[in-house]
């Protein structure tokens, strides 16, 4: 910093040197003794050096204060160093004006975003009412058409639930209730929702006895398991879906479906990424697995995938507490 300061003051040093030289020349012309010339020059040099040291310390204090402000996420403009010069005062007025405009823009965007989130949340909740009414009407019938309609209705419910989870994920009201749960109960409840689809599509289910407990939020973890089972059913035209515990607290969901291309596998948990299978299916949103990854991270769990084209996919959900995030 000292070198930068000295570089900024180079014009001042040059001016001082010229003035000193003029001073020496003028005194020499009048044939004054050399000591009489050097004493005032040295005295002026000492005064200038003192002034420069004081000015440097002042500049350094401001610099350190600005660096501290820059490292602060909030960057409170009230802590700006006091302006000593006219240009500093003008710069600070410009900074305050820009900060106020930015804050107004941020507040406006935040308000509009909150309004939009509230609207979609209300919509997602309200759409559940006609869905529930349709389900009640269809339960009184038992035909091929009613079973097909029930399957489609279930798929709509899944999409609505996905919307709600997506809206709640980053909101301040994310209702995580972390406590100890039976893993087997959560898995069985999730599988039961897909029982009709297993039967209608003639997909075998191989589920071993799942024991043990896990510290988690059962609602959010159930959503993750349901999404994985839903994907397994979607991309398994025929064969078997297996659910088992590989190790203590590592839940595995394996299918014998079409698998995932090697180039797509590293990106399946990215937001909006559908890959080759999603583009061919034309119904994939690229949101389901992204939500699963985010939810697992928030719950302190981990999710990973292993797959081979035409052989199937294995999803592992590690229920060990790596890092628990509670909003």
Secondary structure, DSSP 8 states (H G I E B T S, - for coil): -HHHHHHHTHHHHHHHHHHHHHHHHHHHHTT--HHHHHHHHHHHHHHHHHHHHHHHHHHHHHHHHHHHHHHSSS--GGGS----SHHHHHHHHHHHHHHHHHHHHHHHHHHHHHHHHHHHHHHHHHHHHHHHHHHHHHHT--SHHHHHHHHHHHHHHHHHHHHHHHHHHTSTT-----EEEEHHHHHHHHHHHTHHHHHHHT-EEEE-----EEEE-HHHHHHHHHHHHHHHHHT-SSSEEEEEEEETTEEEEEE-SS---HHHHTTTTSTT--HHHHHHHS---S-HHHHHHHHHHHHT-EEEEEEETTTEEEEEEE-S-S-----
